[in-house]
Amino acid sequence: MVFPNPDAVLRLATAAFAELHDGWTLSPGRCLSEESMAAVYTNTDTTTLPTTTND
């Protein structure tokens, strides 16, 4: 048995996720550059979706 009880698994998972969260919130860098985000938001597609009716 790797873990002695379910509480030990929960403590390990909580610590791992807390460390990941700190890495995301404290890092000065970005995952996507401003140029790549600008490309996402310059989409000029004007396609409209069909309307639906609730009969």
C-alpha positions in Angstrom: 0.0 0.0 0.0 1.5 3.3 -1.1 -0.6 5.6 1.1 -1.6 4.7 4.7 -5.1 6.2 4.4 -7.3 8.4 2.2 -6.4 11.5 4.2 -2.7 11.1 3.2 -3.7 11.1 -0.5 -5.8 14.2 0.0 -3.0 16.0 1.8 -0.6 15.2 -1.0 -3.0 16.2 -3.8 -3.8 19.5 -1.9 -0.2 20.3 -1.6 0.5 19.6 -5.2 -2.4 21.7 -6.5 -1.5 24.6 -4.1 2.0 24.6 -5.4 0.8 24.6 -9.0 -1.6 27.5 -8.2 1.2 29.5 -6.6 3.3 29.0 -9.7 0.6 30.4 -12.0 -0.3 33.4 -9.8 3.2 34.4 -8.9 5.0 34.0 -12.2 5.5 37.3 -14.1 5.5 35.5 -17.4 2.5 34.7 -19.6 1.5 31.5 -21.3 0.5 33.3 -24.4 2.2 36.3 -25.8 0.3 39.5 -26.6 0.8 38.8 -30.3 -0.9 35.4 -30.1 -3.7 36.8 -28.1 -4.2 39.6 -30.6 -4.5 37.1 -33.3 -7.3 35.4 -31.4 -9.3 38.5 -30.9 -8.9 39.8 -34.5 -11.3 37.2 -35.8 -13.6 39.1 -38.2 -16.0 36.2 -38.8 -19.5 37.5 -38.8 -21.3 34.2 -39.1 -24.5 34.1 -37.1 -26.1 31.1 -35.6 -29.6 30.3 -36.5 -32.3 31.2 -34.0 -34.2 28.5 -32.2 -37.8 28.5 -31.0 -39.2 26.9 -28.0 -42.4 25.3 -29.2 
